[in-house]
Amino acid sequence: MEIREVSLSKKTIFAFLLASCIIAAFFAYLYIDLNRKLEAISVVSGIFTTNPRSPLEIYDEAKDSIVLIESSSQHMITKSICSGFIFDKNHILTVYNLIASADEIRVVFNNKTKIKAKIQGFDEYSNLAVLEISENITVIQPPLLLGESENLHLEEKIHIVAKACGTNTLLISGEVNGLDLPLWLKEEFPLVDVIAFSARVLSSQMLGAPLLNSRGEVIGMIVDLGNITTLGYAISSKMMKRIASSIIEYGEYEHLWLKGVSGVDMTPEIARTMNISFTAGFLVTGVNPKVLPELPAKEKLQAGDIIIQINSEKVSGMYDIVAYLEENRESSVKLTVIRDGQVLKEPITWPVDVFSPQSSD
């Protein structure tokens, strides 16, 4: 029997190696993609969450970082009490409305230590205040870890660790009932990305307390309780971090708005009065003439215009504009506008400025 020696050409070997690399890369991609999807499912549902904590474990880890805020006013002889929590070694976060007129503010820690603090800055539209602790005082309690509020989902379990009944620390569990909501703490401007939540019982002393997820991370802070004792509203950790960090660094937080523009949300009633079919959008009622004076009138916003889109995002009302500007922080935007019942062919480019109730004067 004749035995033949089989030899492979260099091209055949190269093709084999190349095919092997492609196959290996494909399976590596599948592996990475699967891990990413499992991680996303873990964050949203908690099914594969690493190190989930029981409510009691969350309470034990958070209680020393929760503080009682006492404020007093000599003129009104009043005393307000609310909750707060350690943001970093020199700062406490709490609500502003209960300490706005205080002559003296004291922070009471879980070990009953009591120290004075002052308001470093505040934001009335989110009801958030940053308290500064003297540099001469060392806070040994750890700050709470901020989580990602973007990953919350409806009916997710949350936990509140708050001060109530004096210096007692309470644990109350509840669930998320609403996401990405507007909250009009001040009539003229909304807070965006608000979390609505429910719990068995809520009280004003819990204002300023953190909402914690199943990993013990802060995903919000209670800023309003409305008129229902079991339903509350919290600023998201995303907005809270953004606003608090700006106050600490710059002394304030700048909310953005269309420069010199005032208006109202469209309604079916307004549409009937204007005899048009468009019932959604933001109706411009006034424009400061000092904005873009060099442009001809037809290229500027006018009273009676209806804004229906900001850049590529649809606008059903003021909230959509505010939410877009908060997220993108742009210096100018393109606005798609309805004028005299017709959509203008070209968007109007308009400057963005810091919001002021007098911006349209």
Secondary structure in CASP SS format (residue, H / E / C, confidence):
PFRMAT SS
TARGET T0000
AUTHOR 0000-0000-0000
METHOD secondary structure of the structure
MODEL  1
M C 1.00
E C 1.00
I C 1.00
R C 1.00
E C 1.00
V C 1.00
S C 1.00
L C 1.00
S C 1.00
K H 1.00
K H 1.00
T H 1.00
I H 1.00
F H 1.00
A H 1.00
F H 1.00
L H 1.00
L H 1.00
A H 1.00
S H 1.00
C H 1.00
I H 1.00
I H 1.00
A H 1.00
A H 1.00
F H 1.00
F H 1.00
A H 1.00
Y H 1.00
L H 1.00
Y H 1.00
I H 1.00
D H 1.00
L H 1.00
N H 1.00
R H 1.00
K H 1.00
L H 1.00
E H 1.00
A H 1.00
I H 1.00
S H 1.00
V H 1.00
V H 1.00
S H 1.00
G C 1.00
I C 1.00
F C 1.00
T C 1.00
T C 1.00
N C 1.00
P C 1.00
R C 1.00
S C 1.00
P H 1.00
L H 1.00
E H 1.00
I H 1.00
Y H 1.00
D H 1.00
E H 1.00
A H 1.00
K H 1.00
D H 1.00
S H 1.00
I E 1.00
V E 1.00
L E 1.00
I E 1.00
E E 1.00
S E 1.00
S E 1.00
S E 1.00
Q C 1.00
H C 1.00
M C 1.00
I C 1.00
T E 1.00
K E 1.00
S E 1.00
I E 1.00
C E 1.00
S E 1.00
G E 1.00
F E 1.00
I E 1.00
F E 1.00
D E 1.00
K C 1.00
N C 1.00
H E 1.00
I E 1.00
L E 1.00
T E 1.00
V E 1.00
Y C 1.00
N C 1.00
L C 1.00
I C 1.00
A C 1.00
S C 1.00
A C 1.00
D C 1.00
E E 1.00
I E 1.00
R E 1.00
V E 1.00
V E 1.00
F C 1.00
N C 1.00
N C 1.00
K C 1.00
T C 1.00
K E 1.00
I E 1.00
K E 1.00
A E 1.00
K E 1.00
I E 1.00
Q E 1.00
G E 1.00
F E 1.00
D E 1.00
E C 1.00
Y C 1.00
S C 1.00
N C 1.00
L E 1.00
A E 1.00
V E 1.00
L E 1.00
E E 1.00
I E 1.00
S C 1.00
E C 1.00
N C 1.00
I C 1.00
T C 1.00
V C 1.00
I C 1.00
Q C 1.00
P C 1.00
P C 1.00
L C 1.00
L C 1.00
L E 1.00
G C 1.00
E C 1.00
S H 1.00
E H 1.00
N H 1.00
L C 1.00
H C 1.00
L C 1.00
E C 1.00
E C 1.00
K E 1.00
I E 1.00
H E 1.00
I E 1.00
V E 1.00
A E 1.00
K E 1.00
A E 1.00
C C 1.00
G C 1.00
T C 1.00
N E 1.00
T E 1.00
L E 1.00
L E 1.00
I E 1.00
S E 1.00
G E 1.00
E E 1.00
V E 1.00
N E 1.00
G E 1.00
L E 1.00
D E 1.00
L E 1.00
P E 1.00
L E 1.00
W E 1.00
L E 1.00
K E 1.00
E C 1.00
E C 1.00
F E 1.00
P E 1.00
L E 1.00
V E 1.00
D E 1.00
V E 1.00
I E 1.00
A E 1.00
F E 1.00
S E 1.00
A E 1.00
R C 1.00
V C 1.00
L C 1.00
S C 1.00
S H 1.00
Q H 1.00
M H 1.00
L C 1.00
G C 1.00
A C 1.00
P E 1.00
L E 1.00
L E 1.00
N C 1.00
S C 1.00
R C 1.00
G C 1.00
E C 1.00
V E 1.00
I E 1.00
G E 1.00
M E 1.00
I E 1.00
V E 1.00
D E 1.00
L C 1.00
G C 1.00
N C 1.00
I C 1.00
T C 1.00
T C 1.00
L E 1.00
G E 1.00
Y E 1.00
A E 1.00
I E 1.00
S E 1.00
S H 1.00
K H 1.00
M H 1.00
M H 1.00
K H 1.00
R H 1.00
I H 1.00
A H 1.00
S H 1.00
S H 1.00
I H 1.00
I H 1.00
E H 1.00
Y H 1.00
G C 1.00
E C 1.00
Y C 1.00
E C 1.00
H C 1.00
L E 1.00
W E 1.00
L E 1.00
K C 1.00
G C 1.00
V E 1.00
S E 1.00
G E 1.00
V E 1.00
D E 1.00
M C 1.00
T C 1.00
P H 1.00
E H 1.00
I H 1.00
A H 1.00
R H 1.00
T H 1.00
M H 1.00
N C 1.00
I C 1.00
S C 1.00
F C 1.00
T C 1.00
A C 1.00
G C 1.00
F E 1.00
L E 1.00
V E 1.00
T E 1.00
G E 1.00
V E 1.00
N C 1.00
P C 1.00
K C 1.00
V C 1.00
L C 1.00
P C 1.00
E C 1.00
L C 1.00
P C 1.00
A H 1.00
K H 1.00
E H 1.00
K C 1.00
L C 1.00
Q C 1.00
A C 1.00
G C 1.00
D C 1.00
I E 1.00
I E 1.00
I E 1.00
Q E 1.00
I E 1.00
N C 1.00
S C 1.00
E E 1.00
K E 1.00
V C 1.00
S C 1.00
G C 1.00
M H 1.00
Y H 1.00
D H 1.00
I H 1.00
V H 1.00
A H 1.00
Y H 1.00
L H 1.00
E H 1.00
E H 1.00
N H 1.00
R C 1.00
E C 1.00
S C 1.00
S E 1.00
V E 1.00
K E 1.00
L E 1.00
T E 1.00
V E 1.00
I E 1.00
R E 1.00
D C 1.00
G C 1.00
Q E 1.00
V E 1.00
L C 1.00
K C 1.00
E C 1.00
P C 1.00
I E 1.00
T E 1.00
W E 1.00
P E 1.00
V E 1.00
D E 1.00
V E 1.00
F C 1.00
S C 1.00
P C 1.00
Q C 1.00
S C 1.00
S C 1.00
D C 1.00
END
